[in-house]
Structures are given as structure tokens and as C-alpha cells.
Amino acid sequence: MMRWVGLSVLVFMSVMTMKPLRQDNGILRGSFSTQFESGDWFKILNWNINKGLQGGAIENAIRREKPDVILLQEADVNARRTKQRNVAEELARSLSFNYVFGVEFEELAQGSESSPAFHGQAILSRFPIRSSRILPFTHQSNYWRPRAYLPRWPVFQPRLGGRMALIATVAVGNGTVVFYDLHLESQGSEQLRLQQLDEVLADAAQYPPDTCLVLAGDFNSDLRVSQLKQKVIHAGFRSVIDGFPSTKAGGAAKDGVFVRGPVQFDRGHVHPDTGASDHFAITSYLSVSCLEQQGKQQ
């Protein structure tokens, strides 16, 4: 059984303030936004930021797009390769967003026993984040686990933990939207990724059909030909982008944004010009006019 890394037994320090970060149920969080109202439409951005290695360029790209909700994959906390920064927190503070961060892995070659390093997903929002949780996948690859015969060098990427989905309920207008930020396994078979996606879709099935859901992230498979796309669509989700254009250098459509329920979308777009990661950002506008009745039920 793969050991899951729980934040509840760890203390994190803000790189900027050197004060303990608030964490609940294994999730880091911070509240830096002063915006509580939204119009009829809001903009989302999904992006695998490749650990946050190019922090300044990532922030500049986000500022250009002016999103209201951001879903990030591959964000570092306290890793040597990103200069011990909490990448998501720095972005949230600088952009005046609220945020939640969930651990995917402890990066054994990027920290130490007394100062561990982590890697995972983050959701940033101008609007209040009402709740958040982690869905750790039951089906995992053993590829990343440390091995006694290998030194803990960065080239081997020894890790503890496993792939997961970060889920957040965000207050938008008079209602709420549930966001799933997922990162499926890169070092495994398509069957493994299908099993992980099944876990996400089974979790999403608990929500009534009139709940507004957004499922986004790095699927680590070419969605133009993968069975993953069919599974998501069969579960009632629609892609915000037509035709699944490439989202990574080399031509694969590995990233996607899907919606379910009474959600309208417009101007879905892939941004190959961002240049701050090995993945391209995806943006789309979503309608919030459908949320009034749902908001009264909360």
C-alpha cells in the first residue's frame, strides 16, 4: 500500500511571512481576495505550470488573461528547484486571490526530513472558497516510490504519496460551482488512467444534475484519441473547447476543461504562446446566470 502524505501531521511555513500557513483536513489555504461579487460571466484558467519553475513568466501570463478562477497542476511547496517557494501562495498573494493547495507527492530529493518539499494541485479564486477536499486515488503507479538501491537524487524523482484530485466549492454569484482539479498518472498505462478517472466520475456522481461542475486538469493522455474523453462525455460533461487542440509541445492534447450541469461556456481557447511551462494554458468564460436557484438551496 502506498503511503499517503497528509498535511495534517506537518507544519508549513509561509516563505514570505515565515508564519504557519493555515491548513485543514490536509489542505493548505489562504485568503487574499477582497472581491465577493461576480457578473453574469466569469473566466477560468487551467494550467500545468511545470512545478512553477518560471514563476515570473507564469504570473505575467495569468495577469494578461485576467481569470477569476485558476486551476493549477504541478505546483511546488518548499522545493529546492523552485527556491523553497510556495508557488501557489505567492501567486495568490500577488494576484489577490484566495487559494487552496493539496499535496500530491512529498518530493524526497527536493527537501529534507526537517524541511520537506511537496508537489500538488492548487485552485485560486477571486471569489470565496466555501470548502475543499482531496480525493486520493485508490489506483496508483509504483513508479515514483523510493528504492533502497537508488540514491535520493533529483534525476530519479523519488516520491511519497500519489495522484489525486483537488476539489473545491466556490461561491459564484448567488450559488456555487464545484471544481475538480485532477492530475492523472504519467508513468502508467492507459488502463490506470481510466481507473483514476472512474474514481473522479464516481465522486462527481454524488452531485445532483442541476449542480454546476467543472472538471479540469492534466489527463496525461491525448484526448483526441483517448478513451478518457469518451468516459467524461458519457458522464454528462461537455468540453469547453472544440476539437481538442494540442496543449503541449509535440502536439498532444493532454489537458482539458469540461463542464456538467446548467453551465454555459464561451470562447474556450488554448494559449500556445504562454511559454512559461511545457503545457499550454486553457481559458474559457462560464455563465453564472444559471446559479440563482441553486444558490437559494445552499
Buried (B, 14 or more C-beta within 10 A) or exposed (E): EBEBBBBEEBEBBBBEEEEEBEBEEBBBBBEBBEEEEBEEBBBBBBBBBBBBBBBEBBBEBBEEBEBBBBBBBBBBBBBBBBEBBBBBBBBBBBBEBBBBBBBBBBBBBBBEEEEBBBBBBBBBBBBBBEBBBBBBBEBBBEEBBBEEEEEEEEEBBBBBBBBBBBBBBBBBBBBBBBBBBBBBBBEBEBEBBBBBBBBBBEBBEEBEEEBBBBBBBBBBBBBBEBBBBEBBEEBBBEBBBEEBBBBBEEEBBBBBBBBBBBBEBEEBBBBEEBEBBEBBBBBBBBBBEBBEEBBEEE
